[in-house]
Amino acid sequence: MYKYLSTLTIFISAFLIFQIQPMLSKQLLPQFGGGASIWSASLVFYQVMLLIGYFYAHNMGRFHIKLQVVTHIVLVTFATLIVVTKFAAPNLTNWPPTLAVFVNLFMEIGPIFILLSATSVLLQRWYVQTASAQVPYHWYSISNLGSLLALMSYPLVYELLFSLEQQTTYWLFGLISYCLLLALLVIFLIKKAPDLSRESTQTRPVTLLKGKGQWLLLSALSSAMLVSTTHMISTNIPPMPLLWSLPLVIYLLTFSYTFANRANYQRHVWAYVFIFSAFAGLLMFFFGSLFNALAQLIIYSLILLTAGMICHGELRNKAPENEQFTIFYFYIALGGVLGSLFSTLIAPLLFVQIDEYLLTLAVIFSSVCYYQLKARTKTKQLKFTLVTSSVTWLACYCFLAVNFNQYNVATSRNFYGYLAVKDINTQSIKERRLIDGTTIHGSEPLNPSQQFGQSYYHQHTGVAKSLAILKQHSALNIGVIGLGAGVLARFADQQDSIHFFELNPAVYEMAKRYFSYLENSEAKLTVSLGDGRIALKNNANEIFDVLIIDAFSSDVIPAHLLTQEAMSLYWQRLNENGVLIVHISNNHIDLLPVLQAHSQHFNKAMLKFSYQGHSPSDIGSDWVVLTDNQTFLNRVSISDLSPIKRYPHSELALWTDSKHSLLPLLKF
């Protein structure tokens, strides 16, 4: 009975830990512009809390069991009351984004997350001490099973069916259930072992940094691989719980599988498999944006799977079989924190692109070679293959890096992404481009006399045609969420005003320094830094004739800019004949069901402009216009419009702040 009660409590604690992660991170997306770095910063926070939880569990072993169980249940009770009370986070607008994420999350769930994280280790120790048994490492697999179920059920069930408010209510119900199970376990322990209080359960002194470097390294590598893989996927596919959960599921699966049985990890087999994964990772780093969403998810997942199997398989081989298992878990958590900190905080300072992804692959590759060369078994063919492959991999990386960066003029990376200014000077293309992640966000001809027609945001695009019609009537006050290179400034005349809202300060610096659109614009120009939706909300006195939503990060448009609440705000900031123009070009997400739902809800006419170009060097684009300005609608040429697929009501996606999912809109 005690064993079943313990494993059930561990299962529920793991479920709660890993379901709250995507839920809270999704809530934070609108506050930080909807960028992929939200999840990276959140992962660091969660792993730091896990580390503190393991440290707490390890040091609780200094006391007898009765004191441990009573202390733990009291702390869990107080932490639960803090969660239910819901203390409001302070205004963190001017804080560094990563620190602001940490504070927000700690105010929401910090204490209870620490205590939930300690559950598995504490219950394993209590079992070892009460039953005088070996360490039940397979319980770690049960914990991971709860984590996996939570991660997969969130994007596939909870996010689709329930609002954020409902999700929070169900999670609190689960937390209360955990508290009741823990209370039963405490009662059972006290009754089962009344004499344990007289026994000394003092743990042996352990030198934390002596001979444990491999635990740290292997755990840090797997964690860095998890974070960098998630970041690579989210560069082109909008950040959402599914993309966060899938890499974490694979990470936990490899943990669960390798720790369930030491024999599950066959070093030589996974060494061969990793050779292919290393080259696949190199391919995806430089050419990943050419693949569709499904192909990217599959390839990145397989690479992470092999890396996780190697790191976690080697960890299991080096796991202690005595009372030091608590310090082993502590080192795993510490390594996880170090890996996440490196990928989230240190790597952006060192690298312009997500080079930490390839660096982590390279270090794992080196580790594979090290373990095989050190092995006593006769595997000369494998050793030769590994050494030859690693040298070839390095040569391929150098060749690709030189060729891909040969056009770079300037680069920048921060919390919101990575940028590059490139001068493309070939026979067919001669222009300067602003690249955000892997996507062009504006360009300018290198030769001033060159025609603009083949460049980005040319006169054939929907936004240019719409502005040309509107300018026939009067001067325009234009609002634009998303600056890019500032190309849209060229469509405003001397009598016009244009207000850009840009989240990423680095984009503004690039636009000012390397492009001439802002400097040469004849219009009255204003640029405000910060999230466009928040700025519009605070700018109640400014009314626009046109609002243009062009806020992409790489190939991602933040979902919080397309919810019903956001649309309502846009119509409040537009005059009675206002026109809303939305850039929906996207290789991975079909946004038409969202805009069509808003068109019906707000009773606005909907037009679509699509330009696909006439040559491979032309850049296509899709724009949607929502308005009830009848004069504008009458002047639009039918030949300029693209047919709109009319979705049945069941397929429309009326997004709200509390309930929206990108999963049904993915292009596979």
Buried (B, 14 or more C-beta within 10 A) or exposed (E): EBEEBBBBBBBBBBBBBBBBBBBBBBBBBBBBBBBBBBBBBBBBBBBBBBBBBBBBBBEBBEBBBBEBBBEBBEBBEEBBEBBEEEEEEEEBEEBEBBEBBBBBBBBBBBBBBBBBBBBBBBBBBBBBBBEEEEBBBEBBBBBBBBBBBBBBBBBBEBBEEBBBEEBBEEBBEBBEBBBEBBBBBBEBBBEEBEEBEEEEBEBEEBEEEEEBEBBBBBBBBBBBBBBBBBBBBBBBBBBBBBBBBBBBBBBBBBBBBBBBEEEBBEBEEBBBBBBEBBBBBBBBBBEBBEBBBEEBBEBBBBBBBBBBBBBBBBBBBEBEEEBBBBBBBBBBBBBBBBBBBBBBBEBBEEBBBBBBBBBBBBBBBEBBBEBBEEBEEEBEEBBEBBEEBBEEBEEBBEEBBEEBEEBEEBBBBBBBBBBBBBBBEEEEBBBBBBBBBBBBBBBBBEEEEEEBEBBBBBEBBBBBBBBEBBBEEEBBBBBBBBBBBBBBBBBBEEEBBBBBBBBBBBBBEBBBEBBBBBEEBEBBBEBBBBBBBBBBBEBEEBBBBBBBBBBBBBBBBBBBBBBBBBBEBBBEBBEEBBBBBBBBBBBBBBBBBBBBBBBEEBEBBBBBBBBEEEEEBBBEBBBBBBBBBEEBBEBBEEEBBBEBEEBEEEBBBBBEBBBBBBEEBBEE
